[in-house]
């Protein structure tokens, strides 16, 4: 029987590889043969899956073999990991891509899939193929599983921040477009990772008509396990959430969503009132310095000017208490672990977690109220 194929899309850095890896581990623990396919030029999707070992990429090996006029084989690019206590091994492939500034990442994805199809990937004795895809790009290469219906199903991963939701909405709209020209990939729904309880992603999901498949709360222990290349599903709460999702997928309990996503105006109105005024056009004369900008235009531009998200966040951080600010900066900017912060600040780990939780709640309120 052909493998079930699921493409998991999300903005870079929001935990789509974390989600994909722990879903792969869950399926393997449920006695399913799983292949995780990393489809990001950073080629780091399977790093935790393989205990911190980076896998050679299809892109690099294809180039090496071609230079030597040698064929590329399955054993060159497909790797397995046998994990104690898991009834099935987990398989991994990294498509890879060009070095920064030296080629098109999307083209590398297309070439990688061409290579895998020639090696018979969809005929292998695999139960589930999870494709971990970078979503915050517009290049058609990253839409390959949608454009060519190589993925039967699509799952979107997001946080509660606007940019990651915007990325999820773009993929939803792309999938809807490909359905209009013969595509058959079905949207299963949305996963909210690092859920802070603000409900922003859930509000988007309601407006767009997309089911929320799973909410994964922020958990410092889960982050620590991921940072140490282990599976967060070893933690009971995380395990139960992933196992329910995996069971729902395997037993076809999820009704695919027909959502086409939201257009830009519908999307931005989720976050607050938006003016319908047209932007004020600039003139060649004013840009070349031949005329003064009219006072009325200056006043209108001043009213319309928006503070950047970065500036808003920095201002919000400055309003935290001294101890909340110290811990937040150590954790987010210096990437210190909970245990390291506890040692540096001479606090207990529970106290550090409580202060970090308080800092995040304050930042959320300050950011959106400003």
Number of C-alpha atoms within 10 A of each C-alpha: 9 12 19 16 22 24 25 24 28 29 22 17 12 18 18 26 28 24 21 26 27 24 23 27 28 25 23 22 18 15 14 20 20 26 25 26 22 27 28 24 23 16 20 19 30 25 21 21 28 21 15 15 12 15 21 17 20 26 20 15 17 20 12 14 14 12 9 9 9 10 10 18 14 11 8 15 20 18 17 15 13 12 16 8 7 16 14 19 19 24 22 23 24 29 29 25 25 16 11 10 7 8 11 15 24 22 16 22 27 17 18 21 19 11 18 18 12 10 14 10 17 17 11 11 12 18 17 20 22 24 26 27 27 23 24 18 16 13 13 14 19 23 24 18 24 26 21 13 19 18 22 18 22 25 22 28 29 29 27 21 13 17 13 22 25 22 23 25 26 21 26 25 17 18 26 21 15 17 18 9 9 11 19 19 24 23 26 22 24 25 25 25 21 18 19 18 13 13 13 18 26 21 14 22 19 11 15 20 16 22 19 18 20 17 21 17 15 14 15 14 13 19 19 16 16 20 15 12 17 20 25 24 20 15 13 9 13 18 17 14 16 24 19 14 18 17 15 14 15 14 9 10 10 16 13 16 15 17 20 20 24 18 12 11 11 14 18 14 11 15 13 9 8 11 10 7 7 6 10 11 7 10 10 10 11 12 11 8 9 9 11 9 14 9 9 9 13 12 11 12 13 10 9 13 9 9 9 9 10 9 11 16 17 13 15 20 22 11 14 18 12 11 13 20 18 17 23 24 14 17 16 10 9 10 12 16 18 23 15 14 21 18 12 12 13 10 12 13 16 12 12 21 18 11 19 22 16 14 21 16 14 17 21 15 13 17 16 12 8 10
